[in-house]
Amino acid sequence: MTVIAVPFHLDEHLADLALPVTADRTLTPDLPAGTPWERMAELYEQVAAAVAEEAGAGRVPIVVSGDCTTSLGVVAGLQRAGSAPSLVWFDAHGDVQSPETSASGYLGGFPIRQLAGGADRTVAERIGLQPVAQEDIVLVDGRDLDPPEADYLAASAIKHVAVGAIPVPAGPLYLHLDCDVIDPQDLPGLLFPVPGGPRLGTVAEAVRGVVAAGSVAAIGIACTWKVGSGAEQVVAALVGELATSE
């Protein structure tokens, strides 16, 4: 595997973000002026190009960043390399907001909805991201849902499952791990902690199960913690294991 670091939270460069694994390459472009989505489109174009290069050479990229929206670039990169990946998405949150449903307006709450062809399309149109069919998306945990998210998931074909009951899709898949899926009693310093989640060991076992049972084409690790929290040390063993797996 090749580790690609993208030390950004949305369009903000986080020079001091501590990552749980050593990167083989780091993407830190100077982003142009514009709206946050326009700036992220420039960043994710570079992510897509890097992922396409690695996947096209038969390597599995593991992309480590400060958020979940970087996944837009990862999936676009896999698609450029000729893959049509399914998604297995570990997250404490639903990530299926849209501009019309989000009470906070937080752009990091949109990525699954964007990957499925909805929400803001600025990035998708600029980097050539094609929609992933809802039935090819598995949301693992997602315990903190706003009412519009719960309604969307209930009416969709997205599989919303518990950590211990993951239906691993056939064919290539993108495995996404937002570290806030882990219960905050095991992972301090999270930006958006959600109590009542699975413990670190349970999440690690589930992630290993997906890797063993599926055909992983790329992995994304969302390091959604505060700078200086030390959280990277807690998940270092698991992420390092993924980064060195064959």
KOLDO-73123 format. One record per residue (C-alpha): residue number from 1; residue in three letters; x, y negated, z negated. Coordinates in Angstrom, 1 decimal. Each point is the difference from the previous one (the first is absolute). Layout:
# residues N
+-----+---------+--------+--------+--------+
: num : residuo :      X :      Y :      Z :
+-----+---------+--------+--------+--------+
: NUM :     ALA :      X :      Y :      Z :
...
+-----+---------+--------+--------+--------+
//
This chain:
# residues 246
+-----+---------+--------+--------+--------+
: num : residuo :      X :      Y :      Z :
+-----+---------+--------+--------+--------+
:   1 :     MET :    0.0 :    0.0 :    0.0 :
:   2 :     THR :    1.0 :   -3.6 :    0.5 :
:   3 :     VAL :   -0.9 :   -2.6 :   -2.7 :
:   4 :     ILE :   -1.1 :   -3.3 :    1.3 :
:   5 :     ALA :   -0.3 :   -2.8 :   -2.6 :
:   6 :     VAL :   -2.5 :   -2.8 :    0.6 :
:   7 :     PRO :    0.4 :   -2.2 :   -3.1 :
:   8 :     PHE :   -3.1 :   -2.1 :    0.5 :
:   9 :     HIS :   -3.4 :   -0.5 :   -1.7 :
:  10 :     LEU :   -2.3 :   -1.0 :    2.8 :
:  11 :     ASP :    2.0 :   -2.8 :    1.7 :
:  12 :     GLU :    2.1 :   -0.9 :   -3.0 :
:  13 :     HIS :    3.6 :    1.3 :    0.0 :
:  14 :     LEU :    0.9 :    1.6 :   -3.4 :
:  15 :     ALA :    3.8 :   -0.2 :   -0.1 :
:  16 :     ASP :    0.0 :    1.4 :   -3.6 :
:  17 :     LEU :   -2.4 :    2.9 :    0.5 :
:  18 :     ALA :    1.6 :    3.1 :   -1.4 :
:  19 :     LEU :   -0.6 :    3.1 :    2.1 :
:  20 :     PRO :    0.0 :    3.5 :   -1.3 :
:  21 :     VAL :    2.3 :    1.4 :    2.8 :
:  22 :     THR :    3.0 :   -1.3 :    2.0 :
:  23 :     ALA :   -0.9 :   -1.3 :    3.4 :
:  24 :     ASP :    1.7 :    1.0 :    3.3 :
:  25 :     ARG :   -1.2 :   -3.2 :    1.5 :
:  26 :     THR :   -1.7 :   -3.1 :   -1.3 :
:  27 :     LEU :   -2.4 :   -2.3 :    2.0 :
:  28 :     THR :    0.2 :   -3.7 :   -1.2 :
:  29 :     PRO :   -1.0 :   -2.1 :    3.0 :
:  30 :     ASP :   -0.6 :   -3.7 :   -0.2 :
:  31 :     LEU :   -3.7 :   -0.3 :    0.5 :
:  32 :     PRO :   -1.5 :   -2.8 :    2.2 :
:  33 :     ALA :   -2.4 :   -2.7 :   -1.2 :
:  34 :     GLY :   -3.6 :    1.0 :    0.3 :
:  35 :     THR :   -2.8 :    1.7 :   -2.0 :
:  36 :     PRO :    0.9 :    2.9 :   -2.3 :
:  37 :     TRP :   -1.3 :    2.5 :    2.6 :
:  38 :     GLU :    2.0 :   -1.6 :    2.8 :
:  39 :     ARG :    3.1 :    0.2 :   -2.1 :
:  40 :     MET :   -0.7 :    3.6 :   -1.0 :
:  41 :     ALA :   -0.5 :    0.8 :    3.6 :
:  42 :     GLU :    3.6 :   -1.0 :    0.7 :
:  43 :     LEU :    1.2 :    2.0 :   -2.9 :
:  44 :     TYR :   -2.0 :    3.1 :    0.9 :
:  45 :     GLU :    1.1 :   -0.2 :    3.6 :
:  46 :     GLN :    3.5 :    0.6 :   -1.3 :
:  47 :     VAL :   -1.2 :    2.8 :   -2.3 :
:  48 :     ALA :   -1.8 :    1.6 :    3.0 :
:  49 :     ALA :    3.1 :   -0.1 :    2.1 :
:  50 :     ALA :    2.2 :    1.5 :   -2.7 :
:  51 :     VAL :   -2.5 :    2.8 :   -0.7 :
:  52 :     ALA :   -0.5 :    0.7 :    3.7 :
:  53 :     GLU :    3.8 :    0.3 :    0.4 :
:  54 :     GLU :    0.3 :    2.5 :   -2.9 :
:  55 :     ALA :   -3.0 :    2.0 :    0.9 :
:  56 :     GLY :    0.9 :    0.1 :    3.7 :
:  57 :     ALA :    3.4 :    1.5 :   -1.0 :
:  58 :     GLY :   -1.7 :    2.7 :   -2.0 :
:  59 :     ARG :    0.7 :   -1.5 :   -3.4 :
:  60 :     VAL :   -2.6 :   -0.6 :   -2.7 :
:  61 :     PRO :    0.1 :   -3.7 :   -1.2 :
:  62 :     ILE :   -0.7 :   -0.8 :   -3.6 :
:  63 :     VAL :   -1.0 :   -3.7 :   -0.3 :
:  64 :     VAL :    0.4 :   -1.6 :   -3.4 :
:  65 :     SER :   -1.7 :   -3.4 :   -0.5 :
:  66 :     GLY :   -1.7 :   -2.2 :   -2.5 :
:  67 :     ASP :   -3.6 :    0.5 :    1.3 :
:  68 :     CYS :   -2.3 :    2.3 :    1.9 :
:  69 :     THR :   -0.6 :   -2.2 :    3.1 :
:  70 :     THR :    3.5 :    1.0 :    1.3 :
:  71 :     SER :   -1.8 :    3.2 :    1.0 :
:  72 :     LEU :   -1.5 :   -1.8 :    3.0 :
:  73 :     GLY :    3.5 :   -0.2 :    1.5 :
:  74 :     VAL :    0.8 :    3.6 :   -1.0 :
:  75 :     VAL :   -3.1 :    1.5 :    1.7 :
:  76 :     ALA :    0.5 :   -2.2 :    3.1 :
:  77 :     GLY :    3.6 :    1.3 :    0.2 :
:  78 :     LEU :   -1.1 :    3.6 :   -0.2 :
:  79 :     GLN :   -2.6 :   -0.7 :    2.7 :
:  80 :     ARG :    2.7 :   -1.5 :    2.2 :
:  81 :     ALA :    2.1 :    3.1 :   -0.4 :
:  82 :     GLY :   -3.0 :    2.0 :    1.4 :
:  83 :     SER :   -1.6 :    1.2 :   -3.3 :
:  84 :     ALA :   -3.6 :   -0.4 :   -1.1 :
:  85 :     PRO :    0.4 :    0.4 :   -3.7 :
:  86 :     SER :   -2.6 :    0.7 :   -2.6 :
:  87 :     LEU :    0.3 :   -1.8 :   -3.4 :
:  88 :     VAL :    0.4 :    1.3 :   -3.5 :
:  89 :     TRP :   -0.2 :   -3.1 :   -2.1 :
:  90 :     PHE :    0.8 :    0.1 :   -3.8 :
:  91 :     ASP :   -1.3 :   -3.2 :   -1.6 :
:  92 :     ALA :   -1.8 :   -1.2 :   -3.2 :
:  93 :     HIS :   -1.9 :   -2.4 :    2.2 :
:  94 :     GLY :   -2.3 :    0.5 :    3.0 :
:  95 :     ASP :    1.9 :   -2.3 :    2.4 :
:  96 :     VAL :   -3.1 :   -0.2 :    2.2 :
:  97 :     GLN :   -0.9 :   -3.6 :   -0.5 :
:  98 :     SER :   -0.8 :   -2.4 :    2.8 :
:  99 :     PRO :    0.0 :   -3.8 :    0.1 :
: 100 :     GLU :   -3.8 :    0.1 :   -0.4 :
: 101 :     THR :    0.1 :    2.4 :   -3.1 :
: 102 :     SER :    3.1 :   -1.1 :   -1.9 :
: 103 :     ALA :   -0.9 :   -2.1 :   -3.0 :
: 104 :     SER :    3.7 :   -0.9 :   -0.7 :
: 105 :     GLY :    1.1 :   -0.4 :    3.7 :
: 106 :     TYR :    3.1 :    2.1 :   -0.9 :
: 107 :     LEU :    1.4 :    1.1 :    3.4 :
: 108 :     GLY :    1.6 :    3.1 :   -1.6 :
: 109 :     GLY :   -3.5 :    1.5 :   -0.5 :
: 110 :     PHE :   -0.7 :    0.5 :    3.8 :
: 111 :     PRO :    2.5 :    2.6 :    1.5 :
: 112 :     ILE :   -2.1 :    3.1 :    0.2 :
: 113 :     ARG :   -2.9 :   -2.0 :    1.4 :
: 114 :     GLN :    2.5 :   -1.5 :    2.5 :
: 115 :     LEU :    1.4 :    3.4 :    0.9 :
: 116 :     ALA :   -3.5 :    1.3 :    0.7 :
: 117 :     GLY :   -0.6 :   -2.9 :    2.4 :
: 118 :     GLY :   -1.7 :   -2.6 :   -2.2 :
: 119 :     ALA :    0.7 :   -3.1 :   -2.1 :
: 120 :     ASP :    2.5 :   -2.6 :    1.4 :
: 121 :     ARG :    1.4 :    1.1 :    3.4 :
: 122 :     THR :    2.8 :   -2.5 :    0.3 :
: 123 :     VAL :    2.8 :    2.5 :   -0.8 :
: 124 :     ALA :   -1.6 :    2.9 :    1.9 :
: 125 :     GLU :   -0.4 :   -2.0 :    3.2 :
: 126 :     ARG :    3.5 :   -1.4 :   -0.1 :
: 127 :     ILE :    1.8 :    3.3 :   -0.7 :
: 128 :     GLY :   -2.2 :    2.3 :    2.0 :
: 129 :     LEU :   -1.4 :    2.0 :   -3.0 :
: 130 :     GLN :   -2.7 :    2.4 :    1.1 :
: 131 :     PRO :   -2.8 :    0.9 :   -2.4 :
: 132 :     VAL :    0.2 :    3.2 :   -2.0 :
: 133 :     ALA :   -3.2 :    1.9 :    0.0 :
: 134 :     GLN :   -1.7 :   -0.1 :   -3.4 :
: 135 :     GLU :   -0.2 :    3.8 :   -0.2 :
: 136 :     ASP :    3.8 :    0.1 :    0.2 :
: 137 :     ILE :    0.4 :   -2.1 :   -3.1 :
: 138 :     VAL :    0.3 :    1.4 :   -3.5 :
: 139 :     LEU :   -0.1 :   -2.4 :   -3.0 :
: 140 :     VAL :    1.4 :    1.6 :   -3.1 :
: 141 :     ASP :   -1.2 :   -1.4 :   -3.3 :
: 142 :     GLY :   -1.2 :   -3.5 :    0.9 :
: 143 :     ARG :   -1.6 :   -0.4 :   -3.5 :
: 144 :     ASP :   -0.3 :   -3.8 :   -0.1 :
: 145 :     LEU :   -2.6 :   -0.9 :    2.6 :
: 146 :     ASP :   -1.9 :   -3.2 :    0.5 :
: 147 :     PRO :   -3.7 :    0.7 :    0.8 :
: 148 :     PRO :    0.4 :   -0.8 :    3.7 :
: 149 :     GLU :    2.9 :    2.4 :    0.2 :
: 150 :     ALA :   -2.0 :    2.8 :   -1.6 :
: 151 :     ASP :   -2.8 :   -0.7 :    2.4 :
: 152 :     TYR :    2.4 :    0.1 :    3.0 :
: 153 :     LEU :    1.6 :    3.3 :   -1.1 :
: 154 :     ALA :   -3.4 :    1.6 :   -0.7 :
: 155 :     ALA :   -1.2 :   -0.8 :    3.5 :
: 156 :     SER :    3.3 :    0.9 :    1.8 :
: 157 :     ALA :    1.6 :    3.2 :    1.0 :
: 158 :     ILE :    3.1 :   -0.7 :   -2.1 :
: 159 :     LYS :    0.7 :    2.8 :   -2.5 :
: 160 :     HIS :    0.2 :   -1.5 :   -3.5 :
: 161 :     VAL :    1.4 :    2.7 :   -2.3 :
: 162 :     ALA :    1.7 :    0.6 :   -3.3 :
: 163 :     VAL :    3.7 :    0.6 :   -0.3 :
: 164 :     GLY :   -0.5 :    3.7 :   -0.6 :
: 165 :     ALA :   -2.3 :    0.6 :    3.0 :
: 166 :     ILE :    1.8 :   -1.3 :    3.1 :
: 167 :     PRO :   -1.1 :    1.4 :    3.4 :
: 168 :     VAL :    3.2 :   -0.3 :    1.9 :
: 169 :     PRO :   -0.7 :   -0.9 :    3.7 :
: 170 :     ALA :    1.4 :    2.1 :    2.8 :
: 171 :     GLY :    2.5 :   -1.6 :    2.4 :
: 172 :     PRO :    2.3 :   -2.9 :   -0.7 :
: 173 :     LEU :   -0.8 :   -2.1 :   -3.0 :
: 174 :     TYR :    1.1 :   -3.2 :   -1.7 :
: 175 :     LEU :    0.4 :    0.5 :   -3.7 :
: 176 :     HIS :   -0.5 :   -3.2 :   -2.0 :
: 177 :     LEU :    0.8 :   -0.4 :   -3.7 :
: 178 :     ASP :   -1.0 :   -3.2 :   -1.7 :
: 179 :     CYS :    1.7 :    0.5 :   -3.3 :
: 180 :     ASP :   -2.9 :   -1.6 :   -1.9 :
: 181 :     VAL :   -1.9 :    3.3 :    0.5 :
: 182 :     ILE :    2.1 :    1.1 :   -3.0 :
: 183 :     ASP :   -1.6 :   -0.8 :   -3.4 :
: 184 :     PRO :    1.6 :   -3.1 :   -1.4 :
: 185 :     GLN :    0.9 :    1.7 :   -3.2 :
: 186 :     ASP :    2.6 :    1.9 :    2.0 :
: 187 :     LEU :    1.0 :   -2.9 :    2.3 :
: 188 :     PRO :    0.5 :   -3.4 :   -1.6 :
: 189 :     GLY :    0.0 :   -3.4 :    1.8 :
: 190 :     LEU :   -2.5 :    0.7 :    2.7 :
: 191 :     LEU :   -1.5 :   -3.1 :    1.7 :
: 192 :     PHE :   -3.5 :    1.5 :   -0.1 :
: 193 :     PRO :   -0.1 :    2.7 :   -2.6 :
: 194 :     VAL :   -3.1 :    2.2 :   -0.2 :
: 195 :     PRO :   -0.4 :    2.1 :   -3.2 :
: 196 :     GLY :   -1.4 :    3.5 :    0.1 :
: 197 :     GLY :    2.0 :    1.4 :    2.9 :
: 198 :     PRO :    2.1 :    3.1 :    0.5 :
: 199 :     ARG :    3.3 :    0.4 :   -1.8 :
: 200 :     LEU :    3.3 :   -0.2 :    1.8 :
: 201 :     GLY :    0.5 :    3.7 :   -0.1 :
: 202 :     THR :   -3.4 :    0.7 :    1.5 :
: 203 :     VAL :    0.6 :   -2.5 :    2.8 :
: 204 :     ALA :    3.4 :    1.4 :    0.7 :
: 205 :     GLU :   -1.4 :    3.5 :    0.3 :
: 206 :     ALA :   -2.8 :   -1.1 :    2.3 :
: 207 :     VAL :    2.5 :   -1.9 :    2.3 :
: 208 :     ARG :    2.2 :    3.1 :    0.2 :
: 209 :     GLY :   -3.1 :    2.0 :    0.9 :
: 210 :     VAL :   -0.8 :   -2.3 :    2.9 :
: 211 :     VAL :    3.6 :    0.2 :    1.3 :
: 212 :     ALA :    0.0 :    3.8 :   -0.3 :
: 213 :     ALA :   -3.3 :    0.5 :    1.7 :
: 214 :     GLY :    0.0 :   -2.8 :    2.6 :
: 215 :     SER :    2.0 :   -1.2 :    2.9 :
: 216 :     VAL :    1.3 :   -3.3 :   -1.3 :
: 217 :     ALA :    1.1 :   -2.4 :    2.7 :
: 218 :     ALA :    0.7 :   -3.0 :   -2.3 :
: 219 :     ILE :   -0.2 :   -0.9 :   -3.7 :
: 220 :     GLY :   -0.8 :   -3.4 :   -1.4 :
: 221 :     ILE :    0.8 :   -1.0 :   -3.6 :
: 222 :     ALA :   -1.7 :   -3.1 :   -1.3 :
: 223 :     CYS :    2.0 :   -1.3 :   -2.9 :
: 224 :     THR :   -2.8 :   -2.1 :   -1.4 :
: 225 :     TRP :    1.8 :   -1.1 :   -3.2 :
: 226 :     LYS :    1.3 :   -3.2 :   -1.5 :
: 227 :     VAL :    3.6 :   -0.9 :    0.7 :
: 228 :     GLY :    2.2 :    1.0 :   -3.0 :
: 229 :     SER :   -2.6 :    2.4 :   -1.4 :
: 230 :     GLY :    2.3 :    3.1 :    0.3 :
: 231 :     ALA :   -2.8 :    2.0 :    1.6 :
: 232 :     GLU :    2.3 :    1.1 :    2.8 :
: 233 :     GLN :    1.9 :    2.1 :   -2.5 :
: 234 :     VAL :   -3.1 :    1.9 :   -0.9 :
: 235 :     VAL :   -0.8 :    1.2 :    3.5 :
: 236 :     ALA :    3.6 :    0.3 :    1.3 :
: 237 :     ALA :    0.1 :    3.7 :   -0.4 :
: 238 :     LEU :   -3.2 :    0.6 :    2.0 :
: 239 :     VAL :    0.8 :   -2.5 :    2.8 :
: 240 :     GLY :    3.6 :    1.3 :    0.2 :
: 241 :     GLU :   -1.4 :    3.5 :    0.4 :
: 242 :     LEU :   -2.2 :   -1.1 :    2.8 :
: 243 :     ALA :    2.8 :   -1.9 :    1.7 :
: 244 :     THR :    2.3 :    3.1 :    0.0 :
: 245 :     SER :   -2.6 :    2.6 :    0.9 :
: 246 :     GLU :    0.1 :    1.8 :    3.3 :
+-----+---------+--------+--------+--------+
//
